[in-house]
Amino acid sequence: MFISLPGKAENLPLILPRDFLPVGSLAELPMFICASVHSGIKTLPDLIARAKARPGEISFAATGIGRLTHLTGLLLGSKAGIKLAAVPYAGGPAAALTDVIGGRVPLIIEGYSGLAGAIQAHTITALAVASTHRLPDFPNLPTVAETLPGFAAGGWQGIVAPLGTPAPAIQKVNAGLKTVLSDADLANQLATRGAYVAPMSPSEVNTFINTQQEEWRPVLEAFEASVKK
């Protein structure tokens, strides 16, 4: 079973890792923060400075309220001490990109797979990536953490097993998964889709899940509180 966090489905009554045993992880999918070429915003520090000078006036396209693209914008606002206005779009990044490329919305936060064509065509400007380190495919693209230490945001994919699965079986699957993920061709193919291999041991997956839940809880609580106002 594949689990992606943060996020929740109201009709899916499970809590990790209470209901499943962690087996391993596949890949991380960091969020990219990009600007319309019409915005004149060239760097993340430039964005932060402008947003501080114009609180709430600079907007970003988010593919769904409460989803990771939206929450990343909220986290950015919290960590940078700025307020950005979210513009929600349904149906993926295509419609959002149209407005960003056209200059109607100055920013977009999305995974690389949804932005690849626009980034390669230079119709949007990549400001920063929310990975823990610079990506090999984008050595000149700063991480958000270089401006806001400790900042990281992205999707991830992991494998879990039912409770009661024997430990030797979990370790065997984990070892096989790490072998598969060590294949350079596979890693390169995944990277073209914005997914970067991130093998972990079962205990590392468990720690990672707990850390993610703790890091995103304040963002979710603040968002839910704002909705109730």
MOQUI-V408763 format. One record per residue. RES is the residue in one letter. PHI is phi in whole degrees, -180 to 180 (none if undefined). OMEGA is omega in whole degrees, -180 to 180 (NA if undefined). Layout:
RES|PHI|OMEGA + RES|PHI|OMEGA
This chain:
M|none|180 + F|-100|-180 + I|-125|176 + S|-120|179 + L|-130|-1 + P|-77|-178 + G|131|180 + K|-153|174 + A|-120|-174 + E|-62|-177 + N|-96|-179 + L|-117|-170 + P|-80|177 + L|-140|177 + I|-130|178 + L|-98|1 + P|-97|-178 + R|-60|-170 + D|-98|-179 + F|-142|176 + L|-102|178 + P|-68|179 + V|-113|-179 + G|-177|178 + S|-123|-178 + L|-105|-173 + A|-155|172 + E|-112|-177 + L|-127|-175 + P|-68|177 + M|-80|175 + F|-106|175 + I|-104|-175 + C|-128|-179 + A|-123|172 + S|-65|178 + V|-66|179 + H|-79|-176 + S|-76|-176 + G|79|179 + I|-83|-174 + K|-109|-176 + T|-140|177 + L|-66|175 + P|-58|177 + D|-63|178 + L|-60|-178 + I|-62|180 + A|-62|-179 + R|-67|-179 + A|-68|177 + K|-69|179 + A|-78|-177 + R|-134|-175 + P|-55|176 + G|77|-177 + E|-91|-179 + I|-93|-175 + S|-109|175 + F|-134|178 + A|-80|179 + A|-130|-179 + T|-84|176 + G|108|176 + I|-73|-179 + G|86|177 + R|-90|-172 + L|-61|179 + T|-61|179 + H|-69|-178 + L|-64|177 + T|-64|176 + G|-64|177 + L|-67|178 + L|-64|178 + L|-60|179 + G|-61|-179 + S|-66|-176 + K|-72|-177 + A|-92|-178 + G|71|-180 + I|-129|177 + K|-125|177 + L|-109|180 + A|-95|180 + A|-84|175 + V|-114|-175 + P|-77|176 + Y|-131|176 + A|-100|174 + G|85|177 + G|90|-172 + P|-80|-174 + A|-58|-179 + A|-66|179 + A|-62|-180 + L|-61|180 + T|-57|-179 + D|-73|179 + V|-70|179 + I|-61|180 + G|-78|177 + G|87|-179 + R|-78|175 + V|-127|-172 + P|-77|-174 + L|-134|171 + I|-145|176 + I|-121|-172 + E|-165|173 + G|-72|-174 + Y|-62|-176 + S|-58|180 + G|-82|-176 + L|-116|-170 + A|-52|-177 + G|-61|-178 + A|-69|178 + I|-66|-179 + Q|-67|-180 + A|-86|180 + H|61|176 + T|-90|169 + I|-135|-179 + T|-110|176 + A|-75|-179 + L|-91|-177 + A|-168|176 + V|-120|-174 + A|-91|175 + S|-93|-178 + T|-77|179 + H|-150|179 + R|-61|-178 + L|-83|-178 + P|-60|179 + D|-78|-178 + F|-134|-175 + P|-63|-178 + N|-97|180 + L|-94|-179 + P|-66|170 + T|-83|175 + V|-62|-178 + A|-64|177 + E|-69|176 + T|-102|-179 + L|-123|-174 + P|-51|177 + G|88|-177 + F|-74|174 + A|-154|179 + A|-154|179 + G|178|174 + G|-80|176 + W|-154|-177 + Q|-127|-180 + G|-135|178 + I|-120|177 + V|-126|-179 + A|-127|179 + P|-62|174 + L|-58|-179 + G|96|176 + T|-63|-178 + P|-60|-179 + A|-57|179 + P|-60|179 + A|-68|179 + I|-64|-180 + Q|-65|179 + K|-66|179 + V|-65|180 + N|-61|180 + A|-64|179 + G|-65|179 + L|-63|179 + K|-64|178 + T|-64|180 + V|-63|-177 + L|-72|178 + S|-80|179 + D|-71|-175 + A|-63|-180 + D|-64|178 + L|-63|180 + A|-60|180 + N|-67|179 + Q|-65|179 + L|-65|-178 + A|-62|179 + T|-66|178 + R|-104|178 + G|80|179 + A|-113|-176 + Y|-120|-175 + V|-56|-178 + A|-146|-179 + P|-66|177 + M|-141|172 + S|-77|178 + P|-56|-180 + S|-67|177 + E|-67|177 + V|-63|180 + N|-61|179 + T|-64|-179 + F|-62|-180 + I|-61|180 + N|-61|180 + T|-64|179 + Q|-61|-180 + Q|-62|-180 + E|-70|-179 + E|-69|-175 + W|-91|-178 + R|-56|180 + P|-61|179 + V|-66|180 + L|-66|-179 + E|-65|179 + A|-66|179 + F|-66|-180 + E|-63|179 + A|-65|180 + S|-67|179 + V|-70|-177 + K|-76|-179 + K|-66|NA
